[in-house]
Amino acid sequence: MSRRAGSGLIGNWAEAQRRQQQTQLVQQREAERRQRAHERDANRSHRQYREAEALRRTAQFDAEVEALKGLLAAGCRAPAFRISALARPDGLQPFDPGTLAHPVPMPRIEDFQRQSSGWTLGSNHRAQAEREAHARYTQAWQAANAAEAQRRQQLAAYRQQYDRWAAEQMAGALAHNGGLTELAEALRAGDAEAAVEYFSAALYASTAWPERLPRQVTAAYDPAARQLVLDWELPGYAVVPEARAVQYLPSTDQDKVKPRPVTERRALYRDLLAQCVLLVVRELYAADEFDVLDSVVVNGFVDCHDPVTGQEARFVLATVPAARSAFAGLRLEQVSAVDCLVSGLGGLLSTRPDQLTAVRPGRRPDEVGGDVVSHGGHAGDADEDEPDLFAMDPIAFENLVAELFRAMGMEAVTTQRSGDGGVDVEAVDPAPIRGGRIVVQVKRYRNTVPPTAVRDLYGTVQDKGANKGVLVTTASFGPGSYTFANGKPLELVPGTDLVELLHQYGLRGRLGDGSPAPARRAPAPEPAPPADHNVLGMSWSGSVALDVCALVCTGNRVLSEEHFVFFNNPRTPDGSVRAREHAAPDKAALEVSFDALPSQADRLVLVAAIDPEVDPHADLAGFTDAHIRLLSAGGEELGRLDVSDGRAGETALVLGSFRHRANGDWDFVIGGKGYRGGLEDLLGEFGVEVA
């Protein structure tokens, strides 16, 4: 190759390199241009979002203020409360057995004959095929017939359960509505207690009040003056937004909150307090369908810390005496609330409610005196007998439960109206994490509450989207109810616990004709275990949390619900079987006096189930190397009994049973049957009714 040719190639290569570099430079500049455009778009989007968010927050403040300004006008549009709104419907959900309503299809012999290939064979083979087809048909028919018999049995049991539930619902509705009839008659007669309960229910159930405003009332009725006197809780100063607007500052990428002027905020708060007091008066007169009110005295208060002492104190910020004759001519939708309260009705309103400057209250409920009934008891008669919860009017009982929830620091209102969906009280627990919406059912029973009521409450919790359900009763619950509630967002409050809670929070009530329960009752001492008893100490490998339970049975049927020993029933009635604290190396323990077991008992069944409150998703796959240590009363180990391991997917297991032999001995028989449906499924086989 000549030197000129080589020089040409080098020149071409250099030109290609230069062009490539220019192309790369152009591409780099284009990428940088796109990046800058992207950043501009991102910055523009961010700014637009922040500006929109600032406008949204400002609009929210404006909406909150407008709602506060229009409270009285909006409340006047709410329907008047009527006693008929408290009635419970007598209609029931029809019986729906679901798949149990469909009979099990029975096999047809023709289908088995067609499956046989013997028809194309010789006579001997064909006869053999016919016999085999008939045998398969007979086996299938027997299985289907057994399944159909089981279906009919389950359908009958479900129907019986539905009929019991329906009877309870109808009886409850009949008793509740009968109580309303008695309440109406008492109101017409001017009964003070009926007036207090009725008008308190009217305020609690009113739809005129936003959810965030408090509802707490103490009331008394003077039948001679036909006057209702009440203290009503007012919202605190914080209900008026402190901020007036939000402005986004692009230079610092921050929001600037513009405060609401103090004078404007105070004026809004004073106006709101006046509206609240006027709305209370309006709600009371609107609900007076029995014409028992000639006048109303309302004292509006707030409960908060005294800035001087730091102690919790009550400040009356507004008061008004409102005669019906003076109130009837007002058009509340058009009035200035402050002028109407102060000038029109002669009431008093704090000039600086934001600083808790109180006014002199009017007549107070505890000043009514005599035998006039005050909300929660009889004024001036603190020594009177506790009210009998069994004999209490149904509405009064539900109001008492609602008052208990309020005394415990929650917001609570009764929902005694047609179509309440099985909810008697709705409460809101303001506590973070564990708080939320609570639906409450109230059962004024004398006998044990059936598990179906607990099941119905759980359905209501799911239907209403509540955080928790509480079932309050004057009676008690059986093991089936506690078992169903375990691990679910349900709480059961039996009558004894209810009385204790009432006294703990300054309310009153007793069960039956006995003497009032003390404010804090010490638990009754349990009898000591028999000297001749054994300790059953249970241990296993793995970290799975279990509830270990015992059933005292005749055959495979528990003697009674009281003979099922578990976390909410720690001993049998005679004390022959009881739960006890365990000591290492055991993870659970029971005490058993075999000689003291009921004479009709022939076996003691030990079972274990996953504790759903600890881990609702666990199963028994981690339940291994399990055994029971048989100990003397003094702690001496007498023997060790092995039990079966758990299996994946199962959540309850029969560990084994001690069986009473003809010679008087109790022999241990290992179990091993597992259940995927947990303790509920297991107990069903032993006759314990679980919802």
PyMOL commands that set and color helices and strands:
alter all, ss='L'
color gray80, all
select helices_A, chain A and resi 3-69+71-76+83-86+98-101+109-115+118-120+123-188+192-205+237-239+262-287+324-327+337-344+353-355+365-367+394-407+451-464+479-485+495-504+561-563+594-596+620-622+678-685
alter helices_A, ss='H'
color red, helices_A
select strands_A, chain A and resi 217-222+227-233+243-249+254-259+295-305+312-323+348-349+373-374+377-378+411-414+425-429+436-443+468-473+490-493+534-541+546-554+557-558+564-565+577-579+588-592+603-610+624-631+637-642+652-660+666-670+674-675
alter strands_A, ss='S'
color yellow, strands_A
deselect
rebuild
show_as cartoon
